[in-house]
Amino acid sequence: MTLEQLQQVFPHARSLAGVFISTLNLAMLNRQINTPKRAAAFLAQVGHESGQLLYVRELGSDQYFSKYDTGTLAARLGNTPEADGDGQQYRGRGLIQITGRRNYLTCSQALFGDDRLLKQPQLLEQPQWACESAAWFWHSNGLNELADNDQFTTITRRINGGLNGLEERLRLWTRAKAVLCVS
């Protein structure tokens, strides 16, 4: 993918597209996001989750992140049951918003072979690791195969847990398919 293509898919990214283009291409290549169809679906999801590359860290108040700190959602994410700040510490980061202690640990083991993301979760805010973590999540959740079969809403559910932002995701998918010449 070229810089110009990325800017056409993500017009709001502006100069940030230049920051991400090489690491995004490498991450996609590393995880077999290597056809226009796969790339279009991946870019649409990444575009929504990151606000077209503007955000690599989930935004919210302490009250918002408390849902990740205790209770059912926190437990599902592998965060400790105590109100100890896990919700803030392991908030969504990267272009697909890796969220929760369990996901940080699994991602860290896949990317680094150790648990460094538990100690340095901010690494996922750096362009290289924001891209690599998104491509890792995509690949490890079988999303290439779903993209091959145009199962976009299933992809959205696997990433988001629901269909939040589906209209925008579909708009980005349509644009990405046009830019990448997907029929």
C-alpha positions in Angstrom: 0.0 0.0 0.0 1.3 3.5 -0.8 1.2 6.6 1.3 -1.3 8.1 -1.1 -3.6 5.1 -0.8 -3.5 5.2 3.0 -4.3 8.9 2.9 -7.3 8.3 0.6 -8.6 5.6 3.0 -8.0 7.8 6.0 -8.3 11.4 5.0 -8.4 12.6 8.6 -5.0 11.0 9.3 -3.2 13.7 7.2 0.5 13.7 8.1 0.1 10.8 10.5 -0.3 8.5 7.6 3.4 9.1 6.8 4.3 8.1 10.4 2.4 4.8 10.1 2.8 3.7 6.4 6.0 1.7 6.6 5.3 0.0 9.9 1.7 -0.7 8.9 2.8 -2.3 5.6 5.4 -4.5 7.5 2.9 -5.6 10.1 0.4 -6.5 7.5 3.0 -8.5 5.6 4.1 -10.3 8.8 0.5 -11.5 9.5 -0.5 -12.4 5.9 -2.8 -9.4 5.5 -1.5 -9.6 2.0 -4.5 -9.4 -0.4 -6.5 -6.3 -1.3 -9.6 -7.9 0.2 -7.9 -8.6 3.5 -6.2 -5.2 3.6 -9.5 -3.4 3.0 -11.2 -5.1 5.8 -8.2 -4.6 8.1 -7.9 -0.9 7.3 -11.6 -0.4 7.9 -11.5 -1.9 11.3 -8.2 -0.1 12.2 -9.6 3.1 10.9 -12.6 3.0 13.2 -10.7 1.7 16.2 -8.0 4.4 15.9 -10.1 7.3 14.6 -8.1 7.1 11.3 -4.8 6.7 13.1 -5.4 9.7 15.4 -5.7 7.6 18.6 -3.5 4.7 19.8 -4.8 4.9 23.4 -8.4 4.6 24.5 -9.9 7.8 25.8 -12.1 8.1 28.9 -12.4 9.2 32.4 -11.4 7.3 35.6 -15.1 6.5 35.9 -15.2 5.1 32.4 -12.2 2.8 33.0 -13.6 1.5 36.3 -15.6 -0.9 34.2 -12.4 -2.6 33.2 -11.1 -2.6 36.9 -13.7 -4.7 38.7 -16.7 -6.8 37.9 -17.6 -9.2 35.1 -15.9 -7.3 32.2 -12.7 -6.9 34.2 -12.6 -10.6 35.0 -13.2 -11.5 31.3 -10.3 -9.3 30.4 -8.0 -11.0 32.9 -7.7 -7.9 35.2 -7.4 -8.5 38.9 -10.7 -8.4 40.9 -9.5 -5.6 43.2 -10.0 -1.9 42.4 -6.3 -1.5 41.8 -6.1 0.5 38.6 -5.9 -2.4 36.1 -8.7 -0.7 34.1 -6.5 2.4 33.5 -3.3 0.4 33.2 -4.6 -2.0 30.5 -6.9 0.3 28.7 -7.2 -0.1 24.9 -4.0 0.6 23.1 -2.7 0.1 19.6 -4.5 0.5 16.3 -7.1 -2.2 17.3 -7.1 -1.3 21.0 -5.7 -4.3 22.8 -7.6 -4.2 26.1 -7.2 -6.0 29.4 -4.3 -7.7 31.3 -4.9 -11.1 29.6 -4.7 -9.6 26.1 -1.7 -7.5 27.0 0.1 -10.6 28.2 -0.9 -12.8 25.2 0.1 -10.0 22.8 3.4 -9.4 24.6 4.3 -13.1 24.4 3.5 -13.1 20.7 5.4 -9.9 19.9 8.3 -10.1 22.3 8.4 -13.6 23.8 8.1 -12.2 27.3 5.7 -10.1 29.5 7.1 -6.7 28.9 3.8 -5.1 27.9 2.5 -5.8 31.5 5.3 -3.5 32.7 5.4 -1.1 29.8 1.8 -1.0 28.3 2.6 2.3 26.7 4.8 0.5 24.1 1.5 -0.2 22.2 1.3 3.6 21.7 4.4 3.6 19.5 3.7 3.3 15.8 5.6 0.0 15.3 3.9 -1.8 18.2 0.5 -0.1 17.6 0.6 -1.7 14.1 2.2 -5.0 15.1 -0.3 -5.5 17.9 -3.3 -4.8 15.5 -2.0 -7.2 12.9 -1.2 -9.8 15.6 -4.8 -9.5 16.9 -6.2 -9.8 13.4 -4.2 -12.9 12.5 -4.6 -14.7 15.9 -8.4 -14.2 15.7 -8.7 -15.8 12.3 -9.8 -12.5 10.7 -8.0 -13.1 7.4 -10.3 -16.0 6.6 -13.4 -13.9 7.5 -12.2 -11.1 5.3 -11.7 -13.6 2.4 -15.4 -14.5 2.8 -16.7 -10.9 3.3 -17.9 -11.6 6.8 -17.4 -8.0 7.9 -20.0 -8.0 10.8 -18.4 -11.1 12.2 -15.0 -9.4 12.1 -16.5 -6.4 13.9 -18.0 -8.6 16.6 -14.6 -10.3 17.2 -12.8 -7.0 17.5 -15.4 -5.0 19.3 -17.5 -7.6 21.1 -20.6 -6.0 19.4 -21.4 -3.9 16.4 -20.4 -0.4 17.8 -19.5 2.0 15.0 -20.7 -0.5 12.3 -21.9 2.3 10.0 -18.5 4.1 10.1 -16.7 0.8 9.7 -18.7 0.0 6.6 -18.0 3.4 5.1 -14.3 2.9 5.7 -14.5 -0.6 4.2 -16.3 0.8 1.1 -13.6 3.5 0.7 -10.7 1.0 1.3 -12.2 -1.4 -1.2 -12.4 1.4 -3.8 -8.9 2.6 -3.2 -7.4 -0.9 -3.2 -9.5 -2.0 -6.3 -11.4 -4.8 -4.5 -14.4 -6.0 -6.5 
